[in-house]
Amino acid sequence: MDYLRFSVDGQQYALDLMCVRKVLPSVWISPLHNCPSPVIGVINFHGLIISVVDLRECFHLQVRSIGLTDRFIWIEVEGWNLILVAAHVEGVDRVADELIIDSATLPATPALLKGMVALPDGVLLIQNPAALLNLREREILRNALDLA
C-alpha cells in the first residue's frame, strides 16, 4: 500500500495515500472560536474553508507556532476536509502489508495509531485519520464552522 510519509518533531508518520488530497506550504491560519482541541483554526483554499489540526497536540508534543517551512497535508476522511500540520513531508513510500504491525495486536495503543513499521532508523507510525476527531469534537467543529 502507498503512504505519504511525514515527520513531526523528528518522529516519522504515515498516512494512507488514498485520503491525501494535496500537500501545501504553510499559510495564514484564521482563528476559529469555540472549536475543539486540536483544531487551531481554518484556512481558505480557493473558497473552500478547511479546518487545521495541529498534530503536535494530537500526539501530546510541545505545541509551537507554525513556521514558514512547515507543510500542510490536506486530507479527506469520512466526508471531512482537514489540514494536518507537519514539520516535513518526505514523500510517498510503498509499504508491504506484511511489514505492518497492526495496532490491534499491541497493548495500550492510541486510537490515532493504525499500525507501525520497523525502519532501519526507527519506527514509522501509520496514522488512523478517522480518529483525529471523535463524534463530539466533530459536532463542536460543525457548530463552530456554522457560526463563522
RAMODA-V435489 format. One record per residue. N is the residue number from 1. RES is the residue in one small letter. OMEGA is omega in radians with two decimals (NA if undefined). Layout:
n:res:omega
N:RES:OMEGA
N:RES:OMEGA
This chain:
n:res:omega
1:m:-3.13
2:d:-3.11
3:y:2.97
4:l:-3.10
5:r:-3.13
6:f:3.14
7:s:3.03
8:v:-3.12
9:d:3.05
10:g:3.12
11:q:3.13
12:q:3.10
13:y:3.09
14:a:3.06
15:l:3.03
16:d:-3.07
17:l:-3.12
18:m:-3.13
19:c:-3.10
20:v:3.11
21:r:-3.04
22:k:2.97
23:v:-3.06
24:l:2.96
25:p:3.12
26:s:3.11
27:v:3.12
28:w:3.09
29:i:3.08
30:s:3.12
31:p:3.08
32:l:-3.09
33:h:3.08
34:n:3.10
35:c:-3.11
36:p:2.96
37:s:0.24
38:p:3.11
39:v:-3.06
40:i:3.11
41:g:-3.11
42:v:2.98
43:i:3.06
44:n:3.11
45:f:3.14
46:h:3.08
47:g:3.10
48:l:3.11
49:i:-3.09
50:i:3.11
51:s:-3.11
52:v:-3.14
53:v:3.08
54:d:-3.11
55:l:3.10
56:r:3.11
57:e:3.11
58:c:-3.06
59:f:3.14
60:h:3.07
61:l:3.11
62:q:-3.13
63:v:3.11
64:r:3.11
65:s:3.08
66:i:-3.12
67:g:3.14
68:l:-3.12
69:t:3.10
70:d:3.10
71:r:3.09
72:f:3.11
73:i:-3.14
74:w:3.12
75:i:2.99
76:e:-3.12
77:v:3.12
78:e:3.09
79:g:3.13
80:w:2.96
81:n:-3.14
82:l:3.00
83:i:3.06
84:l:-3.13
85:v:3.12
86:a:3.09
87:a:-3.12
88:h:2.99
89:v:-3.07
90:e:-3.13
91:g:-3.09
92:v:3.08
93:d:3.01
94:r:3.14
95:v:3.11
96:a:-3.10
97:d:-3.09
98:e:3.10
99:l:-3.09
100:i:3.04
101:i:-3.10
102:d:-3.11
103:s:3.13
104:a:-3.13
105:t:-3.09
106:l:3.10
107:p:3.03
108:a:3.14
109:t:3.08
110:p:-3.13
111:a:-3.13
112:l:-3.06
113:l:3.12
114:k:-3.13
115:g:3.11
116:m:-3.13
117:v:3.06
118:a:3.11
119:l:3.09
120:p:-3.09
121:d:3.13
122:g:-3.08
123:v:3.04
124:l:-3.13
125:l:-3.12
126:i:-3.02
127:q:3.02
128:n:-3.03
129:p:3.12
130:a:-3.12
131:a:-3.13
132:l:3.12
133:l:3.08
134:n:-3.06
135:l:3.13
136:r:3.12
137:e:3.10
138:r:3.12
139:e:3.10
140:i:3.13
141:l:3.12
142:r:3.11
143:n:3.14
144:a:3.12
145:l:3.10
146:d:-3.13
147:l:-3.07
148:a:NA
